[in-house]
Amino acid sequence: MKTWKQNAVNLHWLATLLTGSGEIAADVTVEAIAASDDPDAVFSAWMRAWSRRLVIARALTTVRKDLAASARRMALRRFEKPGTGAAFH
């Protein structure tokens, strides 16, 4: 079984990978760990199991606008003439 420290390191790595920002990743990781730190042992164990999913959801939420902007740029590129940047139909 992983220790909390190993789990935190892995969660931080995942959040950094998803967000591209160590600072945002640290915030997301702390939030996920804080949410899983409950005095009720059964609930705490369940939340630890869900911490990876929680980090993924929170990390993607923090970069949602950037992802949407990137998707719009990629959609526009499909309608440009190759090499000109001008739109064609």
LUMDO-727999 format. One record per residue: x, y, z of N, C-alpha, C in turn; residue in one letter; residue number from 1. Coordinates in pm, whole numbers, always signed. Each point is the difference from the previous one (the first is absolute). Layout:
residues N
{{X Y Z} {X Y Z} {X Y Z} A NUM};
...
//
This chain:
residues 89
{{+84 -118 +0} {-84 +118 +0} {+89 +125 +0} M 1};
{{-38 +99 -79} {+77 +122 -9} {-15 +84 +126} K 2};
{{+108 +69 +32} {-7 +94 +111} {-65 +129 -50} T 3};
{{-42 +83 +94} {-59 +129 -38} {+99 +83 -79} W 4};
{{+128 -6 +38} {+101 +80 -69} {+15 -47 -145} K 5};
{{+6 -131 -22} {+10 -53 -136} {-124 +38 -80} Q 6};
{{-116 -11 +63} {-125 +35 -67} {-1 +147 -39} N 7};
{{+44 +87 +90} {+3 +143 -28} {+95 +31 -116} A 8};
{{+115 -64 -2} {+97 +21 -109} {-61 -43 -133} V 9};
{{-64 -116 -1} {-62 -50 -123} {-114 +91 -46} N 10};
{{-80 +47 +94} {-112 +88 -34} {+52 +133 -54} L 11};
{{+106 +52 +62} {+59 +126 -48} {+54 -17 -141} H 12};
{{+67 -110 -27} {+52 -27 -134} {-114 -2 -101} W 13};
{{-108 -70 +33} {-116 -10 -89} {-60 +138 -26} L 14};
{{-18 +78 +106} {-58 +133 -15} {+91 +90 -83} A 15};
{{+131 -12 +17} {+95 +79 -80} {-9 -40 -147} T 16};
{{-10 -127 -26} {-13 -49 -137} {-126 +56 -65} L 17};
{{-110 +0 +73} {-128 +44 -56} {-11 +152 -15} L 18};
{{+60 +74 +93} {-16 +146 -3} {+118 +72 -64} T 19};
{{+116 -63 +1} {+120 +67 -52} {+55 +104 +96} G 20};
{{-50 +2 +123} {+42 +101 +96} {+25 -65 +136} S 21};
{{+122 +14 +50} {+31 -54 +132} {-78 +69 +111} G 22};
{{-24 +130 -17} {-74 +76 +101} {-146 -46 +7} E 23};
{{-65 -12 -116} {-138 -48 -1} {-5 -143 +50} I 24};
{{+97 -81 -39} {+5 -140 +42} {+10 -11 +152} A 25};
{{+79 +88 +61} {+12 -3 +146} {-134 +31 +66} A 26};
{{-70 +102 -53} {-130 +34 +56} {-100 -114 -15} D 27};
{{-3 -60 -118} {-92 -111 -26} {+31 -118 +91} V 28};
{{+127 -31 +16} {+41 -113 +84} {-38 +24 +145} T 29};
{{+26 +119 +50} {-35 +33 +139} {-151 -11 +20} V 30};
{{-78 +51 -96} {-146 -10 +11} {-46 -145 +5} E 31};
{{+57 -83 -86} {-40 -141 -4} {+37 -72 +129} A 32};
{{+118 +28 +51} {+44 -65 +123} {-82 +50 +118} I 33};
{{-29 +129 +4} {-81 +55 +109} {-141 -59 -2} A 34};
{{-54 -20 -120} {-134 -58 -10} {-2 -145 +46} A 35};
{{+113 -69 -11} {+3 -140 +42} {+47 -20 +143} S 36};
{{+33 +108 +68} {+46 -9 +138} {-119 +19 +94} D 37};
{{-66 -110 +31} {-120 +1 +83} {+24 -90 +121} D 38};
{{-46 +40 +117} {+23 -84 +119} {-71 -135 -7} P 39};
{{-105 -12 -78} {-70 -127 -16} {+87 -91 -86} D 40};
{{+55 -104 +58} {+98 -87 -68} {-57 -62 -127} A 41};
{{-125 -42 +2} {-59 -64 -117} {-13 +102 -113} V 42};
{{-51 +116 +32} {-16 +104 -102} {+135 +47 -51} F 43};
{{+97 +13 +87} {+134 +44 -39} {+64 -100 -97} S 44};
{{-14 -128 +27} {+55 -102 -89} {-67 +6 -137} A 45};
{{-129 +22 -1} {-74 +11 -126} {+47 +122 -78} W 46};
{{+18 +112 +68} {+44 +122 -67} {+142 -13 -53} M 47};
{{+86 -70 +71} {+136 -22 -51} {-7 -76 -132} R 48};
{{-90 -96 -7} {-16 -77 -123} {-49 +89 -115} A 49};
{{-75 +102 +32} {-55 +90 -101} {+88 +123 -24} W 50};
{{+108 +15 +73} {+82 +121 -10} {+55 +20 -140} S 51};
{{+35 -106 -70} {+52 +13 -137} {-106 +59 -92} R 52};
{{-122 -51 +11} {-109 +53 -82} {-29 +146 +36} R 53};
{{+8 +29 +127} {-24 +136 +47} {+105 +96 -56} L 54};
{{+125 -42 +0} {+107 +83 -56} {-23 +22 -149} V 55};
{{-37 -105 -72} {-25 +14 -144} {-112 +100 -24} I 56};
{{-110 -15 +71} {-114 +89 -19} {+36 +145 +34} A 57};
{{+67 +20 +110} {+35 +137 +40} {+105 +62 -92} R 58};
{{+95 -81 -45} {+102 +51 -90} {-62 +42 -134} A 59};
{{-86 -83 -54} {-64 +34 -127} {-93 +119 +14} L 60};
{{-62 +14 +116} {-85 +116 +24} {+82 +128 -2} T 61};
{{+120 -4 +55} {+83 +120 +5} {+51 +43 -137} T 62};
{{+9 -93 -94} {+50 +35 -133} {-111 -6 -106} V 63};
{{-124 -4 +43} {-114 -13 -93} {+0 +111 -105} R 64};
{{+20 +124 +39} {-2 +111 -97} {+112 -15 -102} K 65};
{{+118 -39 +47} {+112 -20 -92} {-28 -113 -99} D 66};
{{-60 -108 +48} {-35 -113 -87} {-103 +42 -104} L 67};
{{-100 +77 +42} {-103 +46 -92} {+60 +92 -106} A 68};
{{+87 +90 +41} {+65 +91 -96} {+85 -78 -99} A 69};
{{+70 -100 +47} {+81 -83 -88} {-88 -76 -99} S 70};
{{-111 -52 +46} {-93 -71 -88} {-55 +93 -108} A 71};
{{-31 +125 +38} {-49 +97 -99} {+107 +31 -105} R 72};
{{+125 +18 +46} {+109 +26 -95} {+18 -116 -97} R 73};
{{-7 -121 +51} {+16 -117 -86} {-115 -12 -99} M 74};
{{-122 +31 +44} {-115 -5 -90} {+14 +104 -111} A 75};
{{+50 +118 +32} {+20 +105 -101} {+106 -41 -101} L 76};
{{+101 -68 +44} {+108 -41 -91} {-50 -97 -106} R 77};
{{-102 -76 +31} {-54 -94 -99} {-60 +73 -119} R 78};
{{-38 +126 +19} {-65 +77 -106} {+94 +99 -68} F 79};
{{+128 -5 +30} {+97 +89 -62} {+66 -68 -120} E 80};
{{+34 +80 -100} {+76 -53 -113} {+140 -31 +50} K 81};
{{+54 -113 -35} {+135 -36 +44} {+102 +106 -40} P 82};
{{+78 +45 +97} {+109 +94 -24} {-39 +146 -9} G 83};
{{-129 +33 -3} {-41 +140 -15} {-61 +58 +126} T 84};
{{-61 -81 +79} {-70 +49 +117} {-136 +56 -35} G 85};
{{-31 +6 -132} {-130 +53 -43} {-105 -110 +0} A 86};
{{-119 +38 +39} {-109 -98 +4} {-48 -29 -141} A 87};
{{-44 -124 -22} {-61 -36 -127} {-120 -89 +28} F 88};
{{-87 -13 -97} {-124 -79 +18} {-5 -113 -99} H 89};
//
